[in-house]
Amino acid sequence: MTEKQKKPWKPGKRDLLFLGIIATVVIALVLGTSERKTTPTPNDDVHRTTTSKAECLACHGADGISPRQVKHTQVDKCFLCHAQPDGWVGDKK
């Protein structure tokens, strides 16, 4: 074999393992940065003027007319996840 003729590169086991780890990290980063898909608040008079967790729990508490699901988080800021309706009177995110 002359100097001008080189063997084509063939990945070994270590190369494939490294590429697999890199692909896994990239996929995890891409999936981890996607937007949350939570239910937006309805665009009605009640939800446009609700600005506190206490007001939310008046209807969405355990004894309310539309209680939260059991699997719902217990975070104190409803509008951290749920999008505010158009014309909302509270603080913007």
C-alpha positions as a Python dict, from the first residue, in 0.01 Angstrom:
ca = {
    (1, 'M'): (0, 0, 0),
    (2, 'T'): (140, 338, -94),
    (3, 'E'): (127, 654, 116),
    (4, 'K'): (-147, 802, -102),
    (5, 'Q'): (-379, 506, -47),
    (6, 'K'): (-533, 523, 297),
    (7, 'K'): (-771, 280, 456),
    (8, 'P'): (-1121, 418, 506),
    (9, 'W'): (-1212, 492, 868),
    (10, 'K'): (-1422, 225, 1033),
    (11, 'P'): (-1570, 308, 1371),
    (12, 'G'): (-1482, 73, 1652),
    (13, 'K'): (-1685, -16, 1961),
    (14, 'R'): (-1546, 277, 2159),
    (15, 'D'): (-1632, 520, 1879),
    (16, 'L'): (-1990, 392, 1860),
    (17, 'L'): (-2026, 409, 2239),
    (18, 'F'): (-1902, 770, 2239),
    (19, 'L'): (-2139, 868, 1956),
    (20, 'G'): (-2428, 697, 2138),
    (21, 'I'): (-2358, 891, 2456),
    (22, 'I'): (-2337, 1220, 2265),
    (23, 'A'): (-2666, 1146, 2086),
    (24, 'T'): (-2835, 1061, 2418),
    (25, 'V'): (-2718, 1388, 2577),
    (26, 'V'): (-2833, 1594, 2278),
    (27, 'I'): (-3178, 1426, 2276),
    (28, 'A'): (-3216, 1478, 2653),
    (29, 'L'): (-3131, 1847, 2618),
    (30, 'V'): (-3372, 1898, 2329),
    (31, 'L'): (-3660, 1720, 2502),
    (32, 'G'): (-3587, 1889, 2835),
    (33, 'T'): (-3618, 2237, 2690),
    (34, 'S'): (-3959, 2196, 2528),
    (35, 'E'): (-4243, 2422, 2641),
    (36, 'R'): (-4486, 2302, 2901),
    (37, 'K'): (-4820, 2199, 2771),
    (38, 'T'): (-5058, 2301, 3048),
    (39, 'T'): (-5418, 2401, 3019),
    (40, 'P'): (-5462, 2776, 2970),
    (41, 'T'): (-5714, 2953, 3190),
    (42, 'P'): (-6050, 3025, 3027),
    (43, 'N'): (-6095, 3374, 2886),
    (44, 'D'): (-6394, 3483, 3094),
    (45, 'D'): (-6465, 3755, 3353),
    (46, 'V'): (-6392, 3532, 3652),
    (47, 'H'): (-6052, 3415, 3526),
    (48, 'R'): (-5947, 3759, 3397),
    (49, 'T'): (-5983, 3907, 3747),
    (50, 'T'): (-5841, 3616, 3950),
    (51, 'T'): (-5494, 3708, 4076),
    (52, 'S'): (-5420, 3482, 4374),
    (53, 'K'): (-5404, 3115, 4464),
    (54, 'A'): (-5682, 3167, 4721),
    (55, 'E'): (-5915, 3291, 4447),
    (56, 'C'): (-5821, 2995, 4227),
    (57, 'L'): (-5881, 2745, 4509),
    (58, 'A'): (-6226, 2891, 4581),
    (59, 'C'): (-6339, 2694, 4273),
    (60, 'H'): (-6049, 2454, 4217),
    (61, 'G'): (-5992, 2343, 4579),
    (62, 'A'): (-6098, 2002, 4710),
    (63, 'D'): (-6448, 2132, 4794),
    (64, 'G'): (-6481, 2361, 4491),
    (65, 'I'): (-6709, 2324, 4192),
    (66, 'S'): (-6418, 2219, 3966),
    (67, 'P'): (-6149, 2065, 4192),
    (68, 'R'): (-5790, 2013, 4077),
    (69, 'Q'): (-5688, 1663, 3975),
    (70, 'V'): (-5514, 1452, 4238),
    (71, 'K'): (-5193, 1446, 4031),
    (72, 'H'): (-5182, 1829, 4011),
    (73, 'T'): (-4878, 1996, 4165),
    (74, 'Q'): (-4912, 2187, 4493),
    (75, 'V'): (-4721, 2496, 4371),
    (76, 'D'): (-4847, 2826, 4517),
    (77, 'K'): (-4838, 3015, 4186),
    (78, 'C'): (-5113, 2906, 3948),
    (79, 'F'): (-5003, 3140, 3669),
    (80, 'L'): (-4649, 3005, 3673),
    (81, 'C'): (-4777, 2720, 3454),
    (82, 'H'): (-5122, 2824, 3334),
    (83, 'A'): (-5131, 3097, 3069),
    (84, 'Q'): (-5320, 3412, 3161),
    (85, 'P'): (-5625, 3498, 2953),
    (86, 'D'): (-5634, 3805, 2728),
    (87, 'G'): (-5710, 4116, 2933),
    (88, 'W'): (-5589, 3961, 3261),
    (89, 'V'): (-5565, 4225, 3538),
    (90, 'G'): (-5282, 4064, 3739),
    (91, 'D'): (-4905, 4100, 3710),
    (92, 'K'): (-4746, 3979, 3390),
    (93, 'K'): (-4500, 3688, 3404),
}
